[in-house]
Amino acid sequence: MYMPKNEEDIIYGTNYHKSITVGDKVTSLVYGFFRGERSTVKRLAQLQYGYFKRLLIETDSGRQFVAEQKNLMYWEDFQKYIKK
């Protein structure tokens, strides 16, 4: 069961990351090719294990990758808190 984004959830908190689901605009927090690149959650990844879900992400440039919810951040929050 997913919950909608709550403005009072702590950034990097469990509830914040668990609220990321299909259709959300996100970016990766892992340093590499996709950090800071605007992306959209397409669907759940085929293989699931552990506490956080794995999601298939597609960047605006068309590349796809799989990431856990805990390694993602909402795009608008990334713009507000990280990228200044």
C-alpha positions in Angstrom: 0.0 0.0 0.0 1.4 3.3 -1.0 0.7 6.6 0.6 0.7 10.0 -1.1 3.6 12.4 -0.5 3.2 14.1 2.8 4.8 17.5 3.1 5.7 16.8 6.8 7.7 13.6 6.1 11.3 14.0 6.8 13.6 14.1 3.7 15.5 10.8 3.7 13.0 9.3 6.1 11.4 5.9 5.6 7.9 7.3 4.9 9.3 9.8 2.4 11.0 7.1 0.3 8.1 4.6 0.6 5.7 7.2 -0.8 7.6 7.3 -4.2 5.5 5.2 -6.7 4.6 4.9 -10.4 4.2 8.1 -12.2 6.2 10.3 -9.9 8.9 12.7 -11.1 12.1 11.7 -9.3 15.9 11.8 -9.5 18.5 9.4 -8.2 20.5 10.2 -5.1 23.4 7.8 -6.1 26.4 9.6 -7.6 26.7 8.5 -11.2 25.1 8.9 -14.6 21.6 9.6 -13.4 22.0 11.9 -10.3 20.2 15.1 -10.8 18.6 14.0 -14.0 14.8 14.4 -14.1 13.1 11.0 -14.4 9.8 9.3 -14.2 8.9 6.1 -12.3 7.5 3.7 -15.0 6.6 0.6 -13.0 7.8 -1.8 -10.4 10.9 -3.8 -11.3 10.5 -7.5 -12.0 12.6 -8.6 -9.1 11.6 -7.5 -5.5 13.3 -8.3 -2.2 14.0 -6.4 1.0 12.1 -3.5 2.7 12.1 -0.9 -0.1 10.6 -1.6 -3.6 12.7 -1.6 -6.7 11.3 0.7 -9.5 12.0 0.9 -13.2 12.9 4.6 -13.9 13.1 6.3 -17.2 15.0 9.6 -17.6 13.6 12.4 -19.8 16.4 11.5 -22.3 15.0 8.0 -22.7 17.5 5.9 -20.7 16.1 3.3 -18.2 17.5 2.0 -15.0 16.3 0.2 -11.8 16.6 1.8 -8.4 15.4 1.2 -4.9 13.0 3.7 -3.4 15.6 4.7 -0.7 17.9 5.9 -3.5 15.3 8.3 -5.1 14.1 11.7 -4.3 11.2 13.7 -5.6 12.3 16.0 -8.4 10.9 19.2 -6.8 12.6 18.4 -3.5 15.9 17.8 -5.2 15.6 21.2 -6.8 14.6 22.9 -3.5 17.1 21.2 -1.1 20.0 19.8 -3.0 20.6 21.7 -6.2 21.0 25.4 -5.3 
